[in-house]
Amino acid sequence: MRRSHLFFGLFSLLVFAGCASASKELREAEKAYQGAHYEDAITWFEALEGDVPRLSADERVRYHYYRGMSAYRLSDRDEALYHLSLARELAAHDRASLDSAAEAELKNLLEELTPKDASYRVDSGGEESRE
């Protein structure tokens, strides 16, 4: 009996430490984005990907928002649309939120990136195809 309590306590401590570490890594990724180090931010986000389910609802929204914004800044429009769409859906479903400036930017970029025809491809932003 005592052994199971000890095991449960150690397990809880490890889970808590993992969540704290994931939260810290998310903050580091956000700092990289805010410092215009978008490739570094993407590296942080990719490393953090497996821990996303353990983040709080607000942190999951921020993860997808900043990962999408980093991809957008690096001209990876497909990846940007994917993560920005997830940020919007998670915010609506989990009642999580971003600050008002981020929400406005999210809305504008989703309007820009979302296909406006029957295509599944991200809107190219007015660039014509040269085939």
C-alpha positions as CSV (number, residue, x, y, z in Angstrom):
1,M,0.0,0.0,0.0
2,R,2.7,2.4,1.0
3,R,4.7,1.5,-2.1
4,S,1.7,2.4,-4.4
5,H,1.4,5.8,-2.7
6,L,5.1,6.5,-3.3
7,F,4.8,5.4,-6.9
8,F,1.8,7.6,-7.4
9,G,3.6,10.6,-5.8
10,L,6.6,10.1,-8.0
11,F,4.5,9.7,-11.1
12,S,2.5,12.8,-10.3
13,L,5.8,14.8,-9.8
14,L,7.1,13.6,-13.2
15,V,3.9,14.6,-15.0
16,F,3.9,18.0,-13.3
17,A,7.6,18.5,-14.2
18,G,6.9,17.5,-17.8
19,C,4.1,20.0,-18.0
20,A,6.2,22.7,-16.5
21,S,9.0,21.9,-18.9
22,A,6.6,22.0,-21.9
23,S,5.3,25.4,-20.7
24,K,8.8,26.7,-20.4
25,E,9.7,25.4,-23.9
26,L,6.6,27.1,-25.3
27,R,7.7,30.4,-23.7
28,E,11.1,30.0,-25.4
29,A,9.5,29.4,-28.8
30,E,7.3,32.5,-28.3
31,K,10.4,34.5,-27.4
32,A,12.2,33.3,-30.6
33,Y,9.1,34.3,-32.7
34,Q,8.9,37.7,-31.0
35,G,12.6,38.2,-31.6
36,A,12.0,37.5,-35.3
37,H,14.0,34.3,-35.1
38,Y,11.4,32.3,-37.0
39,E,13.5,29.3,-37.9
40,D,14.5,28.9,-34.3
41,A,10.9,29.2,-33.3
42,I,9.9,26.4,-35.7
43,T,12.7,24.3,-34.2
44,W,11.3,24.8,-30.7
45,F,7.7,24.1,-31.9
46,E,8.7,20.9,-33.6
47,A,10.5,19.7,-30.5
48,L,7.5,20.6,-28.4
49,E,4.9,18.9,-30.7
50,G,4.7,15.6,-28.7
51,D,3.9,17.5,-25.5
52,V,1.1,19.7,-26.9
53,P,-1.7,17.5,-25.5
54,R,-0.3,18.1,-22.0
55,L,-0.4,21.9,-22.4
56,S,-3.4,23.9,-21.0
57,A,-6.1,25.1,-23.5
58,D,-4.6,28.6,-23.6
59,E,-1.1,27.2,-24.2
60,R,-2.4,24.9,-27.0
61,V,-4.0,27.9,-28.8
62,R,-0.8,29.9,-28.4
63,Y,1.3,27.0,-29.6
64,H,-0.7,26.7,-32.9
65,Y,-0.9,30.5,-33.3
66,Y,2.8,31.2,-33.0
67,R,3.7,28.1,-34.9
68,G,1.4,29.2,-37.7
69,M,2.7,32.8,-37.6
70,S,6.3,31.5,-37.7
71,A,5.5,29.4,-40.8
72,Y,3.8,32.4,-42.4
73,R,6.8,34.6,-41.8
74,L,8.9,31.9,-43.5
75,S,6.5,31.8,-46.5
76,D,5.2,28.3,-45.7
77,R,1.6,29.2,-46.4
78,D,0.2,25.6,-46.2
79,E,1.8,25.1,-42.7
80,A,0.6,28.5,-41.6
81,L,-3.0,27.8,-42.7
82,Y,-3.0,24.5,-40.9
83,H,-1.7,25.8,-37.5
84,L,-3.7,29.1,-37.6
85,S,-6.9,27.1,-38.4
86,L,-6.2,24.9,-35.4
87,A,-5.6,27.9,-33.2
88,R,-9.0,29.3,-34.3
89,E,-10.8,26.0,-33.8
90,L,-9.2,25.3,-30.4
91,A,-10.0,28.8,-29.2
92,A,-13.6,28.3,-30.1
93,H,-14.0,24.8,-28.8
94,D,-12.0,25.1,-25.6
95,R,-13.0,28.7,-24.9
96,A,-9.3,29.6,-24.8
97,S,-8.2,33.0,-26.1
98,L,-5.4,35.1,-27.5
99,D,-5.0,38.8,-26.9
100,S,-7.1,41.1,-29.1
101,A,-4.2,42.0,-31.4
102,A,-3.4,38.4,-32.0
103,E,-7.1,37.5,-32.6
104,A,-7.3,40.3,-35.2
105,E,-4.2,39.1,-36.9
106,L,-5.4,35.5,-36.9
107,K,-8.6,36.5,-38.5
108,N,-6.9,38.6,-41.2
109,L,-4.4,35.9,-42.1
110,L,-7.0,33.2,-42.2
111,E,-9.0,35.3,-44.7
112,E,-5.8,35.8,-46.7
113,L,-4.7,32.1,-46.7
114,T,-8.1,30.3,-47.0
115,P,-8.8,29.1,-50.6
116,K,-11.5,31.1,-52.3
117,D,-12.2,28.6,-55.0
118,A,-12.8,24.8,-55.1
119,S,-9.1,24.2,-54.6
120,Y,-7.7,22.6,-51.5
121,R,-4.5,24.7,-52.0
122,V,-3.7,27.7,-49.9
123,D,-4.5,31.0,-51.6
124,S,-1.2,32.2,-53.1
125,G,-1.8,35.8,-52.2
126,G,-2.4,36.9,-55.8
127,E,0.6,35.3,-57.3
128,E,-0.2,33.8,-60.7
129,S,0.9,30.3,-61.6
130,R,3.5,30.1,-64.4
131,E,3.1,26.8,-66.0
